[in-house]
Amino acid sequence: MELLWEITGWAGAAAMLCAYMTVSMGWIKPGSTFQAVNLFGSCAFIINGTLHGAWPSVVTNVAWFLISAVALLRMRSRTEAAVVETEPIIAPALVTMDLVTMDPGTSDTFARDAVVRETAVRETCMTDTGTHMVVPRPSPAVNCA
């Protein structure tokens, strides 16, 4: 059993050193992957240090664990907040545009026509391929099955 705890300690050391090296070399950004590897490494060091009675190492790695855990929680809450900020778009899943009357000459006309025609929403995924174009909206997918 003691061999398992030694392997755990060495795995934690390798993980933390690899994470530090990859961020320092610019191979990865200091984001959630980096913090998760630090979390794992500090846990491994806490276990190993406790079994060896290396209390300064245990205390240091408890602090390291807490720093990584708080960083991961903050990243998660920022990600959830960003998703919540973009979700309130109340728009149809599909917008139809009349290709016959749309003026393809300028992008301003295209944008204006898209806004004007937002109310012409199809209820199904069937389209008139001859006169209408279906434009996907940045909203949840429509179940067309």
N, C-alpha and C positions, 0 to 999 in steps of 0.2 A: 504494500500500500504506500510505503514511503517513496518508492520509485515513481508512482503515479503523481504524487505531489511535487517531486523534483521535475518531472516532465512538464507539469502544469506551470511551474515557475519559469522554466526555460522557454516554454511556448509564449508565455506572457511577455518575457523580455524580447523575444524575437518579433512578436507582433508590434510592440511599442516602438522598437527601433526601426522596423520596416515602415511603419506609419510616419514616423518622424522624418526618415530619409526620403520617402516619396513626396511628402509635402515640401521639404527643404529643396529638393531637386526640381520642383515644379511639375512633377508627373501627375499629381492629383491636387485638387484644391482642398483647403482645410475645411471640409464640410462634414456631412453626416458620416461618411465612410471613415474618415480620420477619427472622429469622435467615438464611433462604435468600436473601432480597433483599440483605442485608448481605454475605453470602458472594459473591454475584455481583458486587456493586458493588466490593468490595475486590479481587477478581480483575481486574476491568477497570482499576482504578486501579494495580494492581501492573504490569500490562502497559504502560499508558500512561506511568507514572512511570519504568519501566526504560528505555523508548525515549527519553525526554527526559533521562535522567540525574538525575532528581529523587529522590535516595536517601533523604532524610528522609521523603518521601511513601511511597516503596516500603516502608521499614521500618515505618512507621505502619500501612500497609495489610496487611502481612504479619501484624502483631499483630492487626489487626481481623479478618482472615481466620481466624486461629487461634482467636480468641474465639468467632466465629460457628460454626466447625466443632465445637469442643468443646461449645458449647451445643446444637447440633443432635444430636450424638451422645448427650448426656445425656438430651435429650427422647426420643430414640428408645429408649434403654435403659429409661427410666421407663415408656414406653408398653408395651414388651415385657414388663416385669416385672408391670405391671398385668394384662395379658392372661394371663400365666402364673398369677397369683394367683387369677383367676376361673375358669380352665379345669378344675381338679381335681374339679368337681362330677360325681360318678358317679351319674347319675340317668337314668331312662328318658326318651326323647324325647317320649313322649306319656303322659298319665295319664288314666285314665277315672274318671268319678264317676257314681254311680247317682243320677239326679235324683229318683227316686221316694222314696228314703229320706233324702235330704239335707234338713236343716232349713234353709230359707232365712231364718229369722227373725234369726239373729245371725251376725256375721262370725266369732266364735270357733268356732261349730259348723262353719261353712264351712271354716275353716282346719284344724280337727281332722279333718274328713271327708276333706279333700284329702290329709293326711298318712297317714291310715289306708288310703286307697285307692291309694296310690302303687304298691303291688305288682300292681295289676290293669292291666298294660301290654298294649296291643294289639300284635300282631306285624305287622299290616298297617295301611294307612290307611283301611280300611273301618270304618264305625261303625254302631252300632245307634242311629239317630237318635231312636227313640222312648224309650229308657230310659237312654242314656248320653250324656255330654258329653265331648268330647276337649279337654283343656287343654294348650296348648303349654308345654313346659319351656324354661328358658334354657340349652339345650344345642345342639350342632350339629344342623342340620336332618336329617330322615329322608328318604331318597330314596324317594318314593312312586310313581315312574314304573313 
